[in-house]
């Protein structure tokens, strides 16, 4: 009788191992063999420490095998988040219609395992091969001690970034578009890489208005409802509709080339007399349209709005006093100037603006109400009211009314102020013309959307701002970057310090003729060092 019982137990263990219960089977066998156990009837101790090489190989192999067979629940059981993993793995063969899956692991690098996927996508009688690469990590389960796949949607496909992103094959949510520039020249993501996410946004919003027919595609449907679907594979081409944009192919080409020289950089150019966006480019690995959606302190480029505030509130004028002391104290915080800037107690506002003297602006903080800068930004420059409708998602800037040290810091583009290059290009356009024209990337006539409005600036304020920006571009901090540009020019530099960064963010905005442009380079240093050459290159091509 005892012999029969023992045989039954061993037989059960064998069945579990063959059934692929994985690490749970290992614990049962170990307990029977006395491997690390605590004696007859005692529980096996929970393993700790990084997974061994064998565990990494065994766990990843079991996960790949179940995934390839379409066994979603089984594959999910080898992850540390089965509840999130199972629906996505199930959708791989269901809503994504991916079959004939072959997964080939590469050489493990510690706990990381790279792999390639080859499969077939089939829908509506159409089939195409699918191939891509991804990777996974194997970690130790905190409570179970099991070696498990560290779950992330990107394991299934690298374009899956959010936990709730899904893969879908079917007719595209929006027909394809053939985007063209203001002169009818075709704009493609192949020729203008940073336009890729922007063209996806335009397609999502205007595809049904452009007159095309849907394609059949495998795509990533993003959990973020504001993000356009990302096409991974086209099984059947639709008929694209033509969508006219305000962009200029020449300016766009110059913008693409300019940002390539500086990592984490973005630029926008607008036609000042109309608000039409002529170029938008980003050099980023994440595909984020920081040119339109970035939210960062703009540094001293903010002094355009601050100077207008001082003028419009009768505090001083371009030729009026704006002394530049070595430092300024406000609400317990001491503000300094850039290293090497010589103090000038007799400086005018134009002089302090041209050399970007922080203390000159801080000294006037007592003469302004808490809300003065905010009112100027909102009512005259059209910022911060969350009502811009450019044609794609964009940020409208933020200049909150702040007390304490931030009231002073806001004046020099630090504190709580946040801007994007699009915002600063618009600020420059308003300073040039006196009229706020909300930027657009597709004509308003396409959908009749209501554009944001603002009072704008008086002709006298415009005259003074243009004079100060011209001085900055010709003899001030922006002169080196703007050298060689002819005609009516103006500019303002900015360096925004960020906690934890070794170098400040580089900002620069300028105009030439009827074109205003602004750029930002994260950790680019002084405004004229990185962002300046980007803006100058775009103005040279578009001006």
C-alpha positions in Angstrom: 0.0 0.0 0.0 2.8 2.4 0.8 4.5 1.6 -2.5 1.3 2.4 -4.3 1.0 5.8 -2.6 4.6 6.7 -3.4 4.0 5.8 -7.1 0.9 8.0 -7.2 2.8 11.0 -5.8 5.7 10.6 -8.2 3.3 10.1 -11.1 1.5 13.3 -10.2 4.8 15.2 -10.1 5.7 13.9 -13.5 2.3 14.9 -14.9 2.8 18.5 -13.6 6.3 18.8 -15.1 5.0 17.6 -18.5 2.0 19.9 -18.3 4.4 22.9 -18.1 3.6 24.3 -14.7 7.2 25.4 -14.7 8.8 26.6 -11.5 6.0 25.3 -9.3 6.9 21.8 -10.5 10.5 22.5 -9.6 9.6 23.2 -6.0 7.6 19.9 -5.6 10.5 17.9 -7.0 13.0 19.7 -4.8 10.9 19.0 -1.7 10.7 15.3 -2.6 14.4 15.1 -3.1 15.2 17.1 0.0 16.8 19.8 -2.1 16.8 22.9 0.1 13.7 21.7 1.9 13.1 21.9 5.6 12.5 18.1 6.1 9.5 15.9 5.4 6.3 17.8 5.2 8.0 21.2 5.5 7.6 24.0 2.8 10.4 24.7 0.4 12.0 28.1 1.2 11.3 31.0 -1.1 14.2 31.7 -3.4 15.9 35.1 -3.3 18.5 36.9 -5.2 18.8 37.4 -9.0 17.6 34.6 -11.2 20.3 32.2 -12.3 21.3 31.8 -16.0 19.4 28.5 -16.1 16.3 30.2 -14.7 16.5 33.0 -17.2 16.7 30.5 -20.1 14.0 28.2 -18.8 11.5 31.0 -17.9 12.0 32.8 -21.2 11.8 29.6 -23.2 8.5 28.6 -21.5 7.1 32.0 -22.0 8.1 32.1 -25.7 6.6 28.6 -26.3 3.3 29.4 -24.8 3.1 32.8 -26.6 3.9 31.3 -29.9 1.2 28.6 -29.5 -1.4 31.3 -28.6 -1.7 30.0 -25.1 -2.3 33.5 -23.5 -3.1 32.4 -20.0 -0.2 30.0 -19.9 2.2 32.6 -21.2 0.9 35.2 -18.8 1.5 32.8 -15.9 5.2 33.1 -16.5 5.1 36.9 -16.0 5.0 39.0 -12.8 1.7 40.6 -13.8 -0.5 37.9 -15.3 -3.7 40.0 -15.0 -2.3 42.7 -17.4 -0.3 40.3 -19.6 -3.1 37.8 -20.5 -5.5 40.2 -22.3 -2.7 41.7 -24.5 -1.3 38.2 -25.3 -4.8 37.0 -26.1 -5.3 40.0 -28.4 -2.2 39.0 -30.4 -4.0 36.2 -32.1 -7.6 37.6 -31.8 -7.9 41.3 -32.5 -4.5 41.6 -34.1 -5.0 38.4 -36.2 -1.3 37.4 -35.9 -0.6 33.7 -36.6 2.3 31.3 -37.4 4.4 32.9 -34.7 8.0 32.0 -34.5 10.1 33.5 -31.7 13.9 33.2 -31.8 15.8 34.2 -28.6 19.2 35.7 -28.8 22.1 35.4 -26.4 21.0 36.4 -22.9 22.8 39.3 -21.3 22.4 38.7 -17.6 18.7 38.8 -17.0 17.9 40.3 -20.4 16.9 38.2 -23.4 16.7 39.8 -26.8 14.5 38.0 -29.4 13.1 38.3 -32.9 9.5 37.6 -33.9 8.4 36.3 -37.3 4.7 35.8 -38.0 1.9 36.3 -40.4 -0.9 38.9 -40.2 -4.1 37.9 -42.0 -7.4 39.8 -42.4 -10.2 39.9 -44.9 -8.4 37.6 -47.3 -5.2 39.6 -47.1 -2.0 38.3 -45.5 1.5 39.8 -45.0 4.6 38.7 -43.1 5.5 40.5 -39.9 9.0 40.7 -38.4 10.4 42.7 -35.5 12.7 42.6 -32.5 12.1 43.1 -28.8 13.5 42.0 -25.5 12.5 40.9 -22.0 13.9 40.7 -18.5 13.6 37.9 -16.0 13.2 38.9 -12.4 12.6 37.1 -9.1 9.0 37.1 -7.9 8.9 39.1 -4.6 6.4 36.8 -2.8 6.8 33.5 -4.7 10.5 33.5 -5.4 9.8 32.3 -8.9 11.8 33.4 -11.9 9.3 35.5 -13.9 9.2 37.7 -17.0 9.2 41.3 -15.9 5.9 42.3 -17.7 5.8 45.3 -19.9 3.6 45.7 -23.1 6.8 46.4 -25.0 7.8 42.8 -24.6 5.0 41.9 -27.1 5.9 44.8 -29.4 8.3 47.7 -28.8 5.7 50.2 -30.0 3.4 49.2 -27.1 4.3 51.8 -24.5 1.3 52.0 -22.2 0.0 49.2 -20.1 -3.4 49.5 -21.8 -2.2 49.9 -25.4 -3.5 47.2 -27.7 -2.8 45.6 -31.1 -5.6 45.7 -33.7 -5.8 44.6 -37.3 -8.7 45.9 -39.5 -9.8 48.9 -41.4 -7.9 51.9 -40.3 -9.7 54.3 -37.9 -9.0 57.1 -40.4 -8.3 57.0 -44.1 -4.7 57.6 -45.2 -3.8 61.2 -46.1 -1.4 62.7 -48.6 -0.2 65.7 -46.7 1.1 68.5 -48.9 2.7 71.8 -48.0 1.4 75.3 -48.8 2.7 75.0 -52.4 1.3 71.5 -53.0 4.6 69.6 -52.4 4.1 66.2 -50.8 5.3 65.8 -47.2 6.2 62.2 -46.1 7.7 60.9 -42.9 10.4 59.2 -45.0 11.7 62.6 -46.2 10.8 64.6 -43.1 11.3 62.1 -40.2 10.1 64.3 -37.4 6.8 64.9 -39.1 5.9 61.2 -38.6 3.9 61.6 -35.4 2.4 64.8 -36.6 1.2 63.3 -39.9 -0.4 60.5 -37.7 -2.2 63.1 -35.7 -3.4 64.9 -38.9 -4.6 61.7 -40.3 -6.5 60.8 -37.2 -8.3 64.2 -37.1 -8.7 65.0 -40.7 -8.5 61.7 -42.6 -12.3 61.5 -43.0 -12.4 65.1 -44.3 -9.7 64.6 -46.9 -11.7 62.3 -49.1 -9.7 59.1 -48.8 -10.7 55.5 -48.2 -9.5 53.4 -45.2 -6.5 50.9 -45.5 -6.4 47.5 -43.8 -3.6 47.8 -41.2 -2.0 46.3 -38.1 -1.7 49.2 -35.7 -1.2 50.1 -32.1 -4.3 51.6 -30.5 -2.9 53.8 -27.7 -4.7 54.0 -24.4 -4.0 57.7 -24.5 -7.1 58.9 -26.4 -5.2 62.0 -27.6 -2.5 59.9 -29.3 -3.1 58.7 -32.9 -2.9 55.0 -33.7 0.6 53.9 -34.8 0.6 51.9 -38.0 2.9 48.8 -37.9 1.9 47.0 -41.1 -0.3 47.8 -44.1 -2.1 44.8 -45.6 -4.1 46.7 -48.1 -3.6 50.2 -49.2 -6.4 52.7 -48.9 -6.8 55.7 -51.2 -5.3 58.6 -49.5 -7.1 62.0 -49.4 -5.1 65.1 -50.0 -4.7 67.3 -47.0 -3.2 70.8 -47.4 -1.1 72.0 -44.5 0.5 75.4 -43.8 4.0 74.0 -43.8 6.7 74.9 -46.2 8.8 72.0 -47.5 11.9 74.2 -47.8 11.6 75.5 -44.2 10.8 72.0 -43.0 13.9 70.6 -44.6 16.0 73.2 -43.0 14.4 72.6 -39.6 15.0 68.8 -39.9 18.6 69.3 -40.8 19.1 71.9 -38.0 17.8 69.8 -35.1 19.9 66.8 -36.2 23.0 68.5 -34.8 21.6 68.7 -31.2 20.0 65.9 -29.2 16.7 66.6 -27.5 16.0 69.7 -29.6 12.9 71.2 -31.1 12.0 74.1 -33.4 8.9 75.9 -34.8 8.7 78.6 -37.4 5.5 80.6 -38.1 4.5 83.2 -40.6 4.1 86.2 -38.3 1.4 88.0 -40.4 -0.9 84.9 -40.5 0.1 82.6 -37.6 0.6 79.7 -40.1 3.2 77.2 -39.0 5.9 76.9 -41.6 8.1 74.2 -40.0 8.1 72.0 -36.9 10.9 69.6 -36.1 12.0 67.5 -33.2 15.2 65.5 -32.6 14.1 63.0 -30.0 14.1 59.2 -29.5 10.6 59.0 -28.0 8.7 60.6 -30.9 7.2 63.2 -28.6 6.2 66.5 -30.3 8.0 68.7 -27.8 7.9 71.6 -30.3 4.1 71.8 -29.7 3.6 70.0 -26.4 6.8 70.7 -24.4 6.3 72.3 -21.0 9.6 73.8 -19.8 10.8 77.0 -18.3 11.8 79.3 -21.2 14.5 81.2 -19.4 15.3 84.7 -20.6 13.2 84.5 -23.8 10.4 85.2 -21.4 11.9 88.7 -21.0 10.0 89.7 -24.2 6.7 89.3 -22.3 8.2 90.8 -19.2 9.5 93.9 -21.1 6.1 94.4 -22.7 4.6 94.1 -19.2 6.9 96.8 -17.8 6.1 99.1 -20.8 2.4 98.5 -20.8 2.2 99.1 -17.0 4.2 102.4 -17.3 7.0 101.1 -15.2 9.8 101.9 -17.7 10.5 102.1 -21.4 13.1 100.8 -23.8 15.1 103.9 -23.3 14.1 104.3 -19.7 16.1 103.1 -16.7 16.7 99.4 -15.9 19.9 99.3 -13.8 21.8 96.0 -13.8 23.3 95.3 -10.4 25.4 92.2 -9.7 22.6 90.5 -7.7 19.0 91.2 -6.5 17.2 89.9 -3.4 13.5 89.2 -3.3 11.5 87.3 -0.7 14.7 85.7 0.7 16.0 84.5 -2.7 19.1 86.0 -4.3 19.1 86.2 -8.1 22.3 86.5 -10.1 23.3 87.2 -13.7 25.1 84.9 -16.1 28.8 84.6 -15.3 30.9 87.3 -16.8 28.2 89.9 -17.2 29.4 93.3 -16.0 27.0 95.2 -13.7 25.7 98.6 -15.0 23.8 100.8 -12.7 23.1 103.3 -15.5 21.7 100.7 -18.0 18.5 101.3 -19.9 15.9 98.6 -20.4 17.1 98.1 -24.0 20.7 97.6 -22.8 19.7 95.2 -20.0 17.5 93.3 -22.4 20.3 93.0 -25.0 22.8 91.5 -22.5 20.1 89.5 -20.7 20.6 91.0 -17.3 18.4 89.1 -14.8 18.7 91.5 -12.0 17.4 94.5 -14.0 14.1 92.8 -14.4 14.0 91.4 -10.8 14.5 94.9 -9.4 11.1 95.9 -10.9 9.1 93.1 -9.3 7.9 95.5 -6.6 6.4 97.8 -9.2 4.1 95.0 -10.6 1.0 93.4 -9.2 1.1 89.6 -8.7 -1.2 89.1 -11.7 0.5 91.7 -14.0 2.7 89.2 -15.9 -0.2 86.7 -16.2 -2.6 89.3 -17.6 0.0 90.5 -20.1 0.6 86.9 -21.3 -3.0 86.0 -21.5 -4.7 89.2 -22.8 -2.0 90.5 -25.1 0.0 87.3 -26.2 -2.9 84.8 -26.1 -1.2 82.4 -23.8 -2.3 80.2 -20.9 -6.1 79.9 -21.6 -6.2 76.4 -23.0 -8.0 77.4 -26.1 -5.5 77.1 -29.0 -6.8 74.9 -31.8 -3.8 74.5 -34.0 -5.1 71.4 -35.8 -3.1 68.9 -33.7 -2.6 68.6 -29.9 -0.6 71.6 -28.6 0.2 73.3 -25.3 -0.9 77.0 -24.9 1.8 78.0 -22.4 1.4 78.8 -18.7 2.2 82.0 -16.8 0.5 81.6 -13.4 0.1 84.5 -11.0 2.6 83.5 -8.3 3.7 85.1 -5.1 6.8 84.7 -3.1 10.1 84.1 -4.9 8.3 82.7 -7.9 6.8 86.2 -8.6 10.4 87.3 -9.3 11.5 84.1 -11.0 8.6 84.2 -13.4 9.9 87.5 -14.8 13.0 85.8 -16.1 11.3 82.7 -17.3 12.0 80.5 -14.4 9.7 79.8 -11.4 6.3 78.4 -12.6 6.4 79.6 -16.2 6.2 76.9 -18.8 6.4 77.2 -22.6 7.0 75.3 -25.8 8.9 76.4 -28.8 5.5 76.9 -30.5 4.5 79.3 -27.7 7.7 81.3 -28.0 7.5 81.5 -31.8 4.0 83.0 -31.3 5.2 85.4 -28.7 7.9 86.7 -31.1 5.3 87.0 -33.9 3.0 89.0 -31.6 5.9 91.2 -30.6 6.8 91.8 -34.3 3.3 92.6 -35.5 1.3 93.7 -32.4 -1.4 91.2 -33.3 -1.9 87.8 -31.7 -2.7 85.3 -34.4 -3.1 81.8 -33.0 -0.8 79.4 -34.8 -2.3 76.8 -37.1 -0.8 73.9 -39.0 -3.9 73.3 -41.2 -6.2 76.1 -42.5 -9.1 77.1 -40.2 -11.3 76.8 -43.3 -10.8 73.0 -43.3 -13.1 72.5 -40.2 -14.3 76.0 -39.2 -12.8 75.6 -35.7 -12.8 78.7 -33.5 -9.3 80.2 -33.0 -8.1 81.8 -29.8 -8.2 85.6 -29.6 -6.2 88.3 -27.6 -6.0 92.1 -27.5 -2.4 92.3 -28.9 0.0 95.1 -28.4 0.0 98.8 -29.1 2.1 100.1 -32.0 4.3 102.0 -29.5 5.0 98.8 -27.5 5.7 96.9 -30.7 8.2 99.6 -31.8 10.1 99.3 -28.5 10.1 95.5 -28.5 11.4 95.3 -32.1 14.1 97.8 -31.3 15.3 95.8 -28.3 15.2 92.5 -30.1 17.1 94.0 -33.1 19.7 95.3 -30.7 20.0 91.9 -29.1 20.4 90.2 -32.6 23.0 92.7 -33.8 25.2 93.6 -30.8 23.8 91.5 -27.8 23.7 87.9 -26.7 22.1 86.7 -29.9 24.6 88.4 -32.3 26.8 85.4 -32.9 24.0 83.1 -33.8 22.2 85.7 -36.0 25.4 86.8 -37.8 25.0 86.9 -41.6 21.2 87.2 -41.6 20.1 90.3 -43.5 17.0 92.4 -43.5 14.7 93.1 -40.5 15.9 90.8 -37.7 15.5 90.5 -34.0 16.2 87.8 -31.3 16.3 86.9 -27.7 18.4 84.2 -26.0 17.5 82.2 -22.9 19.2 79.7 -20.5 16.9 77.9 -18.2 18.4 76.2 -15.2 16.8 72.8 -14.2 17.4 71.0 -10.9 19.5 67.9 -11.4 20.9 69.0 -14.8 24.6 69.8 -15.2 23.8 72.2 -18.1 20.9 74.6 -18.5 18.3 74.2 -21.3 19.1 76.4 -24.3 16.3 78.6 -25.7 16.4 81.0 -28.5 13.7 83.0 -30.4 14.1 85.3 -33.3 12.6 86.8 -36.5 13.6 87.8 -39.9 11.2 89.5 -42.3 7.8 87.9 -41.8 9.0 84.7 -40.1 9.3 84.1 -36.4 11.0 81.0 -35.0 11.9 79.5 -31.6 13.9 76.5 -30.5 14.8 74.7 -27.4 17.6 72.2 -26.7 17.6 70.3 -23.4 20.9 70.7 -21.6 22.2 72.7 -24.5 23.7 75.4 -22.3 23.5 79.1 -23.3 20.7 80.1 -25.6 23.1 81.1 -28.4 25.1 77.9 -28.3 22.6 75.3 -29.4 19.1 76.7 -29.9 20.5 79.8 -31.6 22.1 78.1 -34.6 18.8 76.0 -35.1 16.7 79.2 -35.3 19.2 81.0 -37.5 19.2 78.1 -40.0 15.4 78.0 -40.2 15.2 81.8 -40.6 17.8 81.7 -43.3 15.8 79.1 -45.3 12.3 80.6 -44.6 12.9 84.3 -44.3 
